[in-house]
Amino acid sequence: MVEPGKTAFLHLLLPSTEEIGPSETDALPPCQDQLHLGCQSLNSWENGPCMTLEIPQIQQAAKMIKHTWLASRDRKIFKMLKHAICAAENCMTEIFLRRVSPREADLLQDPAFPARVRLRFGGSNFPPMIFFKIFHQHNGPGVKYISGKQMIKASSEATEDSLKMMGNRIFYENILRDSMQEHYNRITDEYLANLDETPAKFGGKSNFWRLLTLDDVPRHTIFYDIVEFLYIGKLSRHLQQQLPNLLLKPVTPEIQLQHLKIISALR
């Protein structure tokens, strides 16, 4: 306990963002050389010696302060990520398609098949991982997919070529598998969620949520620095300079346009 007429002050050294990576979110126990309790007179700051802190209540308070600081930092990181991927969905669709799958990009460049890459967070730990998926937009409500089973008719030359390339056995196995799938599920193509993860050779779309890696993001954009900070914990100087702008909530068209310019700008 502190004697009457004296005050106790707590020196707590908080780590900086560069010292602790984004994955270290747990509050660290305080070191003995970082926490000290000073007993000083209210009238004079020169009275009273300093002693090493051993009070359990003060140590618990120090842990709470550090945990609160780390939680505040993680909230800022999540806010920056949310604003960044929202801007990337609107201005980097073509770049993602070119990097991820050049063949799909050439096909989806047709004006009749407007495509869009959507991003989302995933994983059980913080910071989260980023996943992407290619969607096809159309004039009607919802999202419509391109199915090979519907595009290729049974009487077309493509079906005959498929029969010659696969052979009779594999070709008829695919037909039987499709018939059994429709019989047991009793559901149409647009409402079958597992059809996205079905391989293309079985009549599926093979269009599942895929992990966005550093190889899928162009190096000359700030979005590469954001993904690098998530996966490696390296904070670049360019990203550090743009953090105040990316943390702004896009509530006005001016801020939204500013986010789009930052994400799409080339270095």
N, C-alpha and C positions, 0 to 999 in steps of 0.2 A: 504494500500500500504506500501511496505517496503521502509524505508528511503534510500537515495543514500549513497553508501559506505558500506552498510550492506547487509547481505545475510540471507535468510530465509531457515530454514531446517524443515523437517516434520518427526515426529516420528510416525510410523504406526506399531501397533502390529498385526501381522498376526496370525490366529489360526493355530495350528498344525493339523496333520491328526487325532490324537487321540481325539482332542477336538471337532471336527466337523465330523459327520458321512458322508458317501458317498451320502446320499439323500439330504443333505443341500447344494444345488448348487447355491442358490441366494446370491448375495452380501449383507452382513449385513451392516446396517448403523453404522458409526463409533461412538464410545463412546467419551464423552467429556474428560474423563480422559486418553484416549489413543492417542489423537491428540493434539499436542502442536506446536506452532510456536515460534521459538527462534530468537530474533534479536540480532546479535552479530557483532562486528567490524571485518573487514577483517584482521586487524593487531593483535587484541587480542580477545581471546575466552571468556574472563572474563567480557567484557562490554556488557551491554544491558540486560534487564529483559526478562523473558519468560511470555507469555500471553496465555490464553485459546483460541483455534482456533474457530473463528466464521465466517470466510470468506466462502461464498457459493461455490466459484470456487474451493477452496482447498478441501472442503468436497466432492465435486463431483469427484475431482481427486482421493481422497482416496477411494471412492466407486469403481472407475474404476480399481484401483490397486488391491483391494480385489477381484473384479469380475474376473480380469485377472488371479489372483493366483488360484482361485477356478476352473476356466475353464482349466487351465494347469493341475491341479490335476485330474480333471475328464477325461482329455485326456489320462493321464497315466493309470488311472484305466481301461479305455476302452481298451487300448493297451494290458494291462496285461490279461484282460478277453479274448480278441481275441486270443492271443497266447496260453492261457490255454485250451480253448475249442477245438482249432485245434489239440493240442497234445492229449487231452482226447479222441477225436474221433478215433485216431489211436492206442491207447494203452489201453483203458478202456471199449471197447465194451462188452466184455464178463462179466465184473464186473457189468456194468449197467443192462444187461439183467438178470443176476442172482438176482439183488436187486429189479428190477422193476417187472418182471414177470418170476418166476422160470419155469413155464410150457412152456412159449414161448422159454425160454433159452434152455430147453431140446430138443424141437422140432427143433430149429434153429441150434443146434450143429451138425446136420447132414451135412456132406460135400457137399451133393447135394443142400443144401439151405444155402449158406453163407449169413449171416446177418451183418448189420452194423447200429449202432446207430448214428444218426446225431443230432447235437445240433445247436440251433440258439437263438438269442436274441428276446425278445418280451416285450410288455408293452409300456405305454405312458409316463412313467417317467424314470428318471435316478437315480440310476443305474438300468439297465434293468433286467428283469427276464430271466431265461434260460428254454427253452423248448426242448424236445427231441422227436424223432420219429424213429421207426424201419423200415429200408429199406432192401429189399432183392436184393442182387447182382447176376448178371448172366454174361455170357460171351458176350452177345450181347450188343449193345449200349443202354443207358438209364437204367431205373430201372424197374424191372418186379415184380409184386405182385403175391401173392398166393391167389386165389379166391376159396372159398368153393363151389360156384356154378359150377366152371369148374372142380374141383377135384372130386366131387361126381357126378357120372353119374346117369341118371334116372333109369337105369336097374340094378343098384348095390344093394347089401344088405343094404348099409348105408342109401339109400333112403327109403327102406322099414322100417328100424328101426326108421328113423325120422318120418315117417308117424304114426307109432305106438306110439311114444313118444309125438308128438304134437297133434295128433288127426286130423280127416279129415278137420275140419273147419279151424284151424290155418294153416295147411299144404297147403290147396288150396288157402287161402288168400295170402300166400307168393308167390305162383306161379303166381296168378293174378297180384300182385304188381310188380313182376319182368317183366311180359309181358307188363304192362302199362308203366313201366319206360323205357324199351327199345323202345316202340312205340313213346313216346313223346320226348324223348331225342335224339334218332337216333345217338347214340354214343357208341363206344365200351368200354370194361371194362378198358383198359389201359389208356384211355383219359378222363374218368369220374372222375373229381376231388372230387365230393361229395361222391364217393364210399368209400373213406377213413373214413369219419365220419359216415357212415351208420352202425348201429349196426350189429353184426354178425348174430343175429337171423333173420335179413331181407336180408341176403346174402351179406352184406358189409364186410369190413375188420376190422372195429372198431379200426383203427390204425391212430389216429389223433395226432396232436401236443399236448403233455402233459407237464404240468409244472414239472420241476425238483425240488424236495424238498430235505431237508436235510436227510430225511429217505431213499431216493433213492441213496445216495452217501455214500460209506464206510468211516467211521471215521478215519481210519488209513492212509489216503492219504491226500496230501496237497490240492487236489481238494475240499475236504470237507471244509477246511479253507476258500477257495475262495468263495464258495456258502454261507457260514456262514457270511462272510464279506459283501456280497451283500444284504442278507436278514435281517441281524441283525445289521450290522455295526461294528462287533467285529473283530479287526485285531490281529491275533495270532502272537506270537513271531517267529514261524517257517516261516509263510508267509512273515513277515517283513524281514527276513533274505534272502529269495529267490526272493524278488521283483526285485533287480537289474538284476538278470539272466532272469526272466520272461519278463522284459521290453525290452530285446534285440530283435531286428528284426530277424526272422529266415531266413536269406538270404543265409546261408551256411549250408551244411550238419552237420557240427559240432554243430552249435547252435540248429538245429532241433533235433539232438540226445540228446543234453543237456536238452531241454524242455521235451522230452519224458521221460527221466530218472527222472526229477524232479516231473512230474505229476504221474508217475507210481510207484515211490519209496514208500516203506512202512515205517512207523515210528515205 
